[in-house]
Amino acid sequence: MNRADRPGVPPRFQDRPAVLYERSLEEKDPARRGLMLESVLARCFELAHYSVTADAQAGAPRQTDLLARYGPTTLLVECKWRTKAADMEVLDGLWARMGRTQVTVVGVLVSMSGFTSTVREAVAGRRKDAVLLLGRAEVERVVHDPRELRGLLERKLRALLDDAEVHVSPTADGTGGRAVDAERMPDPEEAVLSILADDGTPVPFVSCVGSYTSHVNALELPDPDWSGAGGTTSIALDLLIDAPRSTSVGNVLEEFHKVGWASPRAAWVLQQAERQWQGVGAMTAVEALAGWQGRYEAPGCGRLHHSEVLNLVDSCEGGFYALQAVVSAEPSRALLRCSVNFCLSGVPLDPEPVRHLVERLGTVTPASFRPYSRAVVRTELFEDEPGTLSVVGLVATQPGADGEEPEASVVGLVVENPWGPAAPAQPRGTGPGEWRRSLSRSEHVLVGLGSHHPVGAGPDSYTLRRCEETWTSEVHVVRLVADWP
């Protein structure tokens, strides 16, 4: 069954613009190909932090392909993928819809076959109803790096309003206009990770003895204080999500995915009264929650409490965030509580991505930035403790997924926890070393590797080198780093 068909998994959670675009190139039906182009561009606008409405009625009675908002700017987007260049009939139709909207908008006309010279001249001569032209080369550019989209459109708008210049990439027959650099950018999506069991078989997660705990093991932990200036300039932002409005963790993470903040390198732990499930990838966490019946019916699940808790950590622009969600263990699978703690390197000059999340998800309490009074990440180096690790699984990239290495690479480990339930009890406290107590209820832990190696060509043993840890308001993020002698 396709991931998108699974109950509880948002259907567009893993849509990647580059993948969608490649599929559209294979489509022979012009009408269907045009609809696929709309999906590609909608995903690009989302990853550029726009709020997107598809099939909008802003220009009623005729339907608009996309309505994209970023702060005070509203874009009316029309997509065309025909065999001939877009002509005045297409442009006049867009202007008519712009005139029927209730707000001031900027038009964006996308044509995969270029534009006639008449269209370009008309756009340059009617700046009060600004329309930006986007050609095929530019589409391919932003498909492979959607982060460029907003800057590209802002440059086009300035050139049109200030100098009456229409910037658009050329097509093969020269119907584009002034050329821009259309070099294909590398796909920014990170390599998808998998957990490999001791026999090399991929598994969605690792199940182990455990209980409720505040911690989550991170494979990566960006340090927002890493500036070389000394001290801390980091800030925190805590969001208590309106759980009834979001209805599920999948819906919450889908909104993070839309702005590019739900990655394959997220690390998570799902907890019940006597069992834990640990994995990597935001999508895998959503699937694990959706597959609750299989988890509960598996041998060794033990006693079940009325709810389960998900702790997840992932990177975002300028830092990282930790998510904690409490989900009903009943068949309703209701989202009972959900909080998100951001740790950023400073107050964002452009807070639009965060504002967009707050607007889409809704928050129970007002959102505000607050400064850290201490260094965010603390590091402890190991000498002899805890010795050689007992490996029960590998965290590896998929072969060729990063575009560089032709074979799968091991980037992390699943190991038996040296401070787990069978180890001596750890003392209470909140000072250095408190992370040992946080880990003490988990039989297994995720460990990052300081040096990567190909699958099947690893060392005979691994040793822990250091621990990096930080507390958000509700989650204790612990990154253990191992290497080989």
C-alpha positions as CSV (number, residue, x, y, z in Angstrom):
1,M,0.0,0.0,0.0
2,N,1.3,3.5,-0.9
3,R,2.2,5.6,2.1
4,A,-0.3,8.2,1.0
5,D,-3.1,5.7,1.3
6,R,-2.4,4.7,4.9
7,P,-4.9,5.9,7.5
8,G,-3.5,8.8,9.6
9,V,-0.8,9.7,7.1
10,P,-1.4,13.1,5.3
11,P,-1.4,12.3,1.6
12,R,1.0,15.1,0.5
13,F,3.4,14.7,3.4
14,Q,6.3,13.5,1.2
15,D,5.7,15.4,-2.0
16,R,9.0,16.6,-3.3
17,P,8.9,19.2,-6.1
18,A,11.8,17.5,-8.1
19,V,10.0,14.1,-7.9
20,L,6.6,15.6,-8.9
21,Y,8.2,17.5,-11.8
22,E,10.0,14.5,-13.2
23,R,6.6,12.7,-13.2
24,S,4.9,15.6,-15.0
25,L,7.5,15.4,-17.8
26,E,6.4,11.8,-18.5
27,E,2.7,12.8,-18.7
28,K,1.3,12.9,-22.3
29,D,-2.2,14.2,-21.5
30,P,-1.9,18.1,-21.7
31,A,-4.7,18.7,-19.2
32,R,-3.4,16.3,-16.6
33,R,0.1,17.6,-17.1
34,G,-1.1,21.1,-16.4
35,L,-2.7,19.9,-13.1
36,M,0.6,18.2,-12.2
37,L,2.4,21.5,-12.8
38,E,0.0,23.2,-10.4
39,S,0.9,20.7,-7.7
40,V,4.6,21.2,-8.4
41,L,4.4,25.0,-8.0
42,A,2.1,24.7,-5.0
43,R,4.7,22.6,-3.2
44,C,7.5,25.1,-4.2
45,F,5.5,28.0,-2.8
46,E,4.9,26.1,0.4
47,L,8.6,25.4,0.8
48,A,9.3,29.1,0.2
49,H,7.1,29.8,3.2
50,Y,4.0,31.1,1.3
51,S,0.5,30.2,2.5
52,V,-1.0,28.5,-0.5
53,T,-4.6,27.9,-1.5
54,A,-5.3,25.8,-4.6
55,D,-8.3,26.3,-6.9
56,A,-8.9,29.6,-5.2
57,Q,-12.1,31.6,-5.9
58,A,-10.5,35.0,-5.4
59,G,-11.1,35.8,-9.1
60,A,-14.6,34.3,-9.3
61,P,-16.5,33.4,-11.3
62,R,-13.4,31.9,-13.0
63,Q,-11.2,29.7,-10.9
64,T,-7.6,30.6,-10.1
65,D,-4.9,27.9,-10.1
66,L,-3.1,29.1,-7.0
67,L,-3.4,31.9,-4.4
68,A,-0.1,32.4,-2.5
69,R,0.4,34.8,0.4
70,Y,3.6,35.9,2.1
71,G,3.2,38.6,4.7
72,P,1.4,41.6,3.0
73,T,2.0,40.2,-0.5
74,T,-0.7,38.2,-2.3
75,L,0.0,36.4,-5.6
76,L,-2.5,35.2,-8.1
77,V,-0.8,32.4,-10.0
78,E,-1.9,31.0,-13.4
79,C,-0.1,27.9,-14.8
80,K,0.0,27.0,-18.5
81,W,1.7,24.0,-20.1
82,R,0.7,24.1,-23.8
83,T,2.5,23.6,-27.0
84,K,2.5,27.3,-27.9
85,A,3.7,30.4,-26.1
86,A,1.2,32.1,-23.8
87,D,-0.6,34.9,-25.7
88,M,-2.7,37.9,-25.0
89,E,-5.8,35.8,-24.4
90,V,-4.1,34.1,-21.5
91,L,-2.8,37.4,-20.1
92,D,-6.1,39.2,-20.4
93,G,-7.8,36.4,-18.6
94,L,-5.4,36.7,-15.7
95,W,-5.9,40.5,-15.6
96,A,-9.6,40.0,-15.5
97,R,-9.4,37.7,-12.5
98,M,-7.0,40.1,-10.7
99,G,-9.6,42.9,-11.2
100,R,-12.3,40.9,-9.5
101,T,-10.3,40.2,-6.3
102,Q,-11.1,42.0,-3.1
103,V,-7.5,42.7,-2.3
104,T,-4.5,44.1,-4.1
105,V,-2.7,41.2,-5.8
106,V,0.3,40.6,-8.0
107,G,-0.2,38.2,-10.9
108,V,2.2,35.4,-11.8
109,L,1.9,33.8,-15.2
110,V,3.7,30.6,-15.6
111,S,4.2,29.2,-19.1
112,M,6.3,26.2,-19.9
113,S,6.3,27.2,-23.6
114,G,7.3,30.8,-23.2
115,F,5.5,34.1,-24.0
116,T,4.8,36.0,-27.1
117,S,6.5,39.4,-27.6
118,T,3.1,41.0,-27.4
119,V,2.6,39.6,-23.9
120,R,6.0,40.9,-22.7
121,E,5.3,44.4,-24.1
122,A,1.9,44.5,-22.6
123,V,3.2,43.5,-19.1
124,A,5.9,46.2,-19.3
125,G,3.3,48.8,-20.2
126,R,0.8,48.0,-17.5
127,R,2.7,48.2,-14.3
128,K,-0.3,49.2,-12.1
129,D,-1.6,45.6,-12.6
130,A,1.8,43.9,-12.2
131,V,2.2,40.5,-13.7
132,L,5.4,38.5,-13.3
133,L,6.3,36.0,-16.0
134,L,7.9,32.7,-15.1
135,G,9.4,30.5,-17.8
136,R,10.4,26.9,-18.0
137,A,14.1,27.3,-17.1
138,E,13.1,29.3,-14.0
139,V,10.5,26.7,-13.0
140,E,13.2,24.0,-13.2
141,R,15.5,26.1,-11.1
142,V,13.0,26.6,-8.3
143,V,11.8,23.0,-8.5
144,H,15.3,22.0,-7.5
145,D,15.7,24.7,-4.8
146,P,12.4,26.3,-3.8
147,R,14.2,28.6,-1.4
148,E,15.1,30.7,-4.5
149,L,11.5,31.3,-5.4
150,R,10.7,34.3,-3.2
151,G,13.9,36.2,-4.1
152,L,13.4,35.5,-7.8
153,L,9.9,36.9,-7.7
154,E,11.0,40.0,-5.7
155,R,13.7,40.8,-8.2
156,K,11.2,40.5,-11.1
157,L,8.8,42.8,-9.3
158,R,11.4,45.4,-8.6
159,A,12.6,45.3,-12.2
160,L,9.1,45.7,-13.5
161,L,8.0,48.5,-11.2
162,D,11.2,50.5,-11.1
163,D,12.5,50.1,-14.7
164,A,9.6,48.6,-16.7
165,E,11.7,45.6,-17.4
166,V,10.3,42.2,-17.8
167,H,12.7,39.5,-16.7
168,V,12.0,36.0,-17.8
169,S,14.2,33.1,-18.9
170,P,14.5,32.3,-22.6
171,T,13.0,29.2,-24.2
172,A,14.4,27.2,-27.1
173,D,12.6,29.3,-29.7
174,G,13.6,32.6,-28.0
175,T,10.1,33.4,-26.7
176,G,11.3,34.0,-23.2
177,G,12.8,37.4,-23.0
178,R,15.8,38.7,-21.0
179,A,17.8,35.7,-19.9
180,V,18.6,34.7,-16.3
181,D,20.9,32.1,-15.0
182,A,18.9,28.9,-15.2
183,E,21.5,26.4,-14.1
184,R,19.9,23.4,-12.4
185,M,20.5,23.4,-8.7
186,P,21.1,20.3,-6.7
187,D,18.1,18.8,-5.0
188,P,18.1,20.2,-1.5
189,E,16.2,17.3,0.0
190,E,18.4,15.4,2.4
191,A,19.1,11.7,2.1
192,V,16.4,9.4,3.4
193,L,17.6,7.3,6.3
194,S,16.7,3.8,7.2
195,I,17.3,1.6,10.2
196,L,18.9,-1.7,9.4
197,A,18.5,-4.7,11.7
198,D,21.5,-6.9,12.5
199,D,20.8,-9.0,9.4
200,G,20.8,-5.9,7.1
201,T,17.0,-5.8,6.7
202,P,15.4,-2.3,6.8
203,V,12.9,-1.9,9.6
204,P,10.6,1.1,10.2
205,F,11.6,1.5,13.9
206,V,13.3,-0.3,16.8
207,S,11.1,-1.7,19.6
208,C,12.6,-2.1,23.1
209,V,11.8,-2.2,26.8
210,G,11.1,1.3,28.0
211,S,8.7,3.7,29.6
212,Y,7.7,7.4,29.7
213,T,10.6,9.7,29.6
214,S,11.3,13.4,28.7
215,H,14.3,12.6,26.4
216,V,14.8,12.0,22.7
217,N,18.1,10.9,21.1
218,A,19.2,13.1,18.2
219,L,21.4,12.1,15.3
220,E,22.2,15.8,14.8
221,L,22.0,18.7,17.2
222,P,22.7,22.1,15.7
223,D,24.3,24.5,18.2
224,P,22.6,27.9,17.8
225,D,25.4,29.5,19.8
226,W,28.0,28.5,17.2
227,S,29.1,32.0,16.2
228,G,32.6,32.4,17.6
229,A,31.5,35.5,19.6
230,G,31.2,33.8,22.9
231,G,28.2,33.8,25.3
232,T,24.8,33.1,23.9
233,T,22.5,35.0,21.6
234,S,20.0,32.2,21.3
235,I,16.3,32.6,21.8
236,A,13.4,30.2,22.5
237,L,9.9,30.1,21.2
238,D,7.4,27.7,22.8
239,L,4.1,26.9,21.0
240,L,1.3,25.0,22.7
241,I,-0.7,23.8,19.6
242,D,-4.5,23.9,19.5
243,A,-4.8,20.1,19.6
244,P,-8.5,19.8,18.7
245,R,-8.0,22.0,15.7
246,S,-5.0,20.0,14.4
247,T,-6.6,16.7,15.3
248,S,-3.5,14.6,14.7
249,V,0.3,14.6,14.9
250,G,0.3,13.9,11.1
251,N,-1.5,17.2,10.4
252,V,0.9,19.1,12.7
253,L,4.0,17.6,11.0
254,E,2.5,18.2,7.6
255,E,2.5,21.9,8.3
256,F,6.1,21.7,9.3
257,H,6.8,19.7,6.1
258,K,5.2,22.4,4.0
259,V,7.9,24.9,5.2
260,G,10.7,22.3,4.9
261,W,11.1,21.6,8.6
262,A,10.0,17.9,8.8
263,S,13.0,16.1,7.5
264,P,14.2,12.5,6.9
265,R,16.9,13.1,9.6
266,A,14.4,13.8,12.4
267,A,14.8,11.5,15.4
268,W,11.9,10.3,17.6
269,V,10.8,8.1,20.4
270,L,7.3,6.9,20.9
271,Q,6.5,5.8,24.5
272,Q,4.0,3.6,26.3
273,A,3.9,2.3,29.8
274,E,6.3,-0.6,29.2
275,R,7.5,-0.2,25.7
276,Q,9.3,2.3,23.4
277,W,9.6,2.6,19.7
278,Q,12.5,4.6,18.3
279,G,13.1,5.7,14.7
280,V,14.3,8.3,12.2
281,G,12.4,10.5,9.8
282,A,9.4,12.6,10.5
283,M,7.3,10.5,8.0
284,T,8.3,7.3,9.8
285,A,7.0,8.8,13.1
286,V,3.6,9.5,11.4
287,E,3.5,6.0,10.0
288,A,4.3,4.5,13.4
289,L,1.5,6.4,15.0
290,A,-0.9,5.3,12.3
291,G,0.2,1.6,12.8
292,W,-0.7,1.6,16.5
293,Q,-2.6,-1.7,16.3
294,G,0.4,-3.6,15.0
295,R,2.7,-2.1,17.6
296,Y,0.3,-2.9,20.5
297,E,-0.3,-6.5,19.3
298,A,3.4,-7.3,18.9
299,P,5.0,-9.6,21.5
300,G,6.5,-7.9,24.5
301,C,4.3,-4.7,24.3
302,G,3.3,-5.2,27.9
303,R,0.8,-3.1,29.9
304,L,-0.8,-0.3,28.0
305,H,-1.6,3.1,29.4
306,H,-4.5,5.2,28.2
307,S,-2.1,7.5,26.1
308,E,1.3,7.4,24.4
309,V,3.8,10.2,24.1
310,L,5.9,11.1,21.1
311,N,9.1,13.1,21.5
312,L,10.7,14.3,18.2
313,V,13.6,16.5,17.4
314,D,14.5,18.0,14.0
315,S,16.5,20.9,12.4
316,C,14.9,24.1,11.1
317,E,16.3,27.4,9.8
318,G,18.6,28.9,12.4
319,G,18.4,26.0,14.9
320,F,16.2,23.1,15.9
321,Y,12.9,22.3,17.5
322,A,11.6,19.6,19.8
323,L,8.0,18.4,19.5
324,Q,6.1,16.5,22.2
325,A,2.7,15.1,21.5
326,V,0.3,13.1,23.8
327,V,-2.0,10.8,21.7
328,S,-4.9,8.7,23.0
329,A,-4.2,4.9,23.0
330,E,-7.9,4.4,22.3
331,P,-9.2,3.7,18.7
332,S,-10.0,7.4,18.4
333,R,-6.3,8.2,18.4
334,A,-7.2,11.7,19.5
335,L,-4.4,14.3,19.8
336,L,-4.7,15.2,23.5
337,R,-1.8,17.7,23.8
338,C,1.0,19.0,21.5
339,S,3.8,21.4,22.1
340,V,6.7,22.6,20.0
341,N,9.8,24.2,21.5
342,F,12.1,26.1,19.1
343,C,15.7,27.0,19.8
344,L,17.0,29.6,17.3
345,S,20.3,31.5,16.9
346,G,18.5,34.8,17.3
347,V,15.2,36.6,16.6
348,P,14.5,36.0,12.9
349,L,14.7,39.1,10.8
350,D,11.9,37.5,8.8
351,P,9.4,35.8,11.2
352,E,7.0,34.8,8.4
353,P,7.7,31.0,8.5
354,V,6.9,30.9,12.2
355,R,3.9,33.2,11.9
356,H,2.6,31.0,9.1
357,L,2.9,27.9,11.4
358,V,1.1,29.7,14.2
359,E,-1.7,30.8,11.8
360,R,-2.2,27.4,10.3
361,L,-1.9,25.3,13.5
362,G,-3.4,27.7,16.0
363,T,-1.9,28.1,19.5
364,V,-3.5,28.0,22.9
365,T,-1.2,30.6,24.4
366,P,0.3,33.7,22.8
367,A,3.6,33.0,21.0
368,S,6.6,35.1,21.9
369,F,10.4,35.0,21.7
370,R,12.5,34.8,24.9
371,P,16.3,34.9,25.3
372,Y,18.4,32.1,26.7
373,S,20.4,33.0,29.8
374,R,23.0,30.2,29.3
375,A,24.7,28.3,26.6
376,V,22.2,26.1,24.8
377,V,24.2,22.9,24.2
378,R,26.4,21.3,26.8
379,T,29.1,18.8,25.9
380,E,30.7,16.0,27.9
381,L,33.7,14.1,26.6
382,F,34.2,10.5,27.4
383,E,37.5,8.8,28.3
384,D,36.8,5.2,29.4
385,E,33.1,5.3,30.0
386,P,31.2,3.3,28.8
387,G,33.6,1.1,26.8
388,T,32.7,-0.8,23.6
389,L,29.1,-0.5,22.5
390,S,26.8,-3.4,21.8
391,V,25.3,-2.6,18.4
392,V,21.7,-3.9,17.6
393,G,21.1,-1.9,14.4
394,L,22.5,0.6,11.9
395,V,21.2,4.0,10.7
396,A,22.1,4.3,7.0
397,T,21.4,6.4,4.0
398,Q,19.8,4.8,1.0
399,P,22.2,4.0,-1.9
400,G,22.9,7.1,-3.9
401,A,20.3,9.1,-2.0
402,D,22.7,12.0,-1.3
403,G,23.7,12.4,-4.9
404,E,27.4,11.8,-4.1
405,E,28.1,8.3,-2.6
406,P,27.0,5.4,-4.9
407,E,26.5,3.1,-1.9
408,A,24.7,3.3,1.4
409,S,26.5,4.9,4.2
410,V,26.2,4.3,8.0
411,V,25.6,7.6,9.8
412,G,24.3,6.3,13.1
413,L,23.8,3.3,15.4
414,V,21.2,1.7,17.5
415,V,22.9,0.3,20.6
416,E,22.1,-1.3,23.9
417,N,21.9,1.5,26.4
418,P,24.9,1.4,28.9
419,W,22.8,3.3,31.4
420,G,19.5,1.4,30.7
421,P,17.1,-0.3,33.0
422,A,19.6,-3.1,33.9
423,A,22.3,-0.5,34.9
424,P,22.7,0.9,38.4
425,A,20.3,3.7,39.3
426,Q,21.4,7.2,38.3
427,P,21.4,10.0,40.9
428,R,18.8,12.8,40.6
429,G,19.8,16.3,39.6
430,T,19.9,18.7,36.7
431,G,23.6,19.4,36.4
432,P,26.2,17.8,34.1
433,G,25.5,14.1,33.6
434,E,21.8,14.3,34.3
435,W,21.2,13.0,30.8
436,R,22.2,9.5,32.1
437,R,19.2,9.5,34.3
438,S,17.0,10.7,31.4
439,L,18.2,7.7,29.3
440,S,17.8,5.2,32.2
441,R,14.3,4.0,31.2
442,S,15.3,3.0,27.6
443,E,16.8,-0.4,26.7
444,H,18.2,1.0,23.4
445,V,19.4,4.4,22.3
446,L,20.2,6.1,19.0
447,V,23.8,7.2,18.5
448,G,25.3,9.4,15.8
449,L,28.6,8.6,14.2
450,G,31.4,11.1,14.1
451,S,32.8,9.4,10.9
452,H,30.6,7.7,8.3
453,H,31.5,4.4,6.5
454,P,29.9,2.2,3.8
455,V,27.4,-0.4,4.9
456,G,29.2,-3.7,5.1
457,A,32.6,-2.1,5.6
458,G,32.4,-1.0,9.2
459,P,34.9,-1.4,12.0
460,D,34.9,-4.3,14.5
461,S,33.8,-2.1,17.4
462,Y,32.5,1.4,18.3
463,T,33.2,3.6,21.3
464,L,31.3,6.6,22.6
465,R,33.3,9.9,22.2
466,R,31.0,12.6,23.6
467,C,27.5,13.6,24.7
468,E,25.8,16.8,23.6
469,E,22.6,17.7,25.4
470,T,20.1,20.5,25.9
471,W,16.8,21.1,27.6
472,T,13.9,22.7,25.8
473,S,10.9,23.7,27.9
474,E,9.6,20.1,27.8
475,V,12.0,17.8,26.0
476,H,15.6,16.7,27.0
477,V,17.5,16.4,23.7
478,V,20.5,14.1,24.0
479,R,23.0,13.4,21.2
480,L,25.5,10.6,21.8
481,V,28.4,10.5,19.3
482,A,30.4,7.4,18.7
483,D,33.5,6.5,16.6
484,W,35.8,3.6,16.2
485,P,39.2,3.1,17.9
